Amino acid sequence: METMSETRKPVILSGIQPSGILTVGHLAGALNNWVKLQETFHCYYMIANMHAITVKQSPAELRQRTLETAALFLAVGIDPERSLLFIQSQVPEHSQLAWVLSSMTGFGELSRMTQFKDKSEKHPENINAGLFTYPILMASDILLYQADAVPVGEDQKQHLELTRNLAQRFNYYYSDTFKIPEPYIPNVGSRIMSLQEPTKKMSKSDENQNSLIFLNDSNEVIINKIKRSVTDSEAEVKFDETNKPGISNLMTLYHLATNATFDEIEKEFSGKGYGDFKLAVGHAVAEWLSPVREKYNTIIKDKKRLQSILIYGAEEAHKVAFRTLDKVYKKVGFIRF
Ligand code: TRP
């Protein structure tokens, strides 16, 4: 763990909400990258269960999903000996810092967040204050650990920009306290699209289950979903995201599963129909995901081990978070005896 500043490895923090079973999109876009980052960074990987309740959750399901998400992190290769894996709600400093930062955040600033606007439109019956202040909690997640870099997708960049602004504002007003985090844009990483509407990103909140490949889908389910995926009316396996988004998406999946380049894939399937191609993609993806699923099944059964990893993660995270919060409280003038 971090000690002297000379030996301090740069810090990464990222999080995923436990609001559904993770999909192959998370693996391709985020998790594979998180695993690699462990080689060069000191990583904090968080299950953002406090963010999750900004949309209505069933308590039993939320509990279950939280553990499932943790088990999947481990199954894909997050190594608890190197990285800290923890549940957001188990480290009280997150909401404590969020309160302080919320007094330094403009109403107008939050009103401009596109995710808030999108989500309010999607859930007009539940536009709650948590949904509005969500980016402040996210800023706290990041700033508590003095993160150098934050791997985030396109949809979270605006929140990271706000985080940087808040950090700078606090530092300017009170004196240097927070590290200003950079977005981490991986040079590899792939966006996986919905199998049914391939111009839209694969999203676990999609209501059509046939759009998604879950990381714990059986081989048979994976093969069937890919068989039924939406393509186009041509018969040419060619990478062209604009005109052939469905086929391009399947090519990306095939590439991820087999390492074959797009050129190689085009050659392999030239003259063959989409039926053959889909079958090959289905089998390749099934083969790619089945070891993840097997590991996941073992990990999720051993609740004791899972719990102890999460408790350790939260305790260690708390130590670091407390140091930052303590400085913040002192600087803003909260009395301490
Ligand atoms: N808001 C992020 C998402 O929905 C999850 C998240 C919460 C996060 N806290 C974070 C991501 C801190 C990066 C850093 O994807």
Boltz pocket constraint, residues with backbone or C-beta under 6 A from the ligand:
constraints:
  - pocket:
      binder: B
      contacts: [[A, 13], [A, 14], [A, 15], [A, 16], [A, 17], [A, 48], [A, 51], [A, 137], [A, 138], [A, 141], [A, 142], [A, 150], [A, 151], [A, 152], [A, 156]]
      max_distance: 6.0
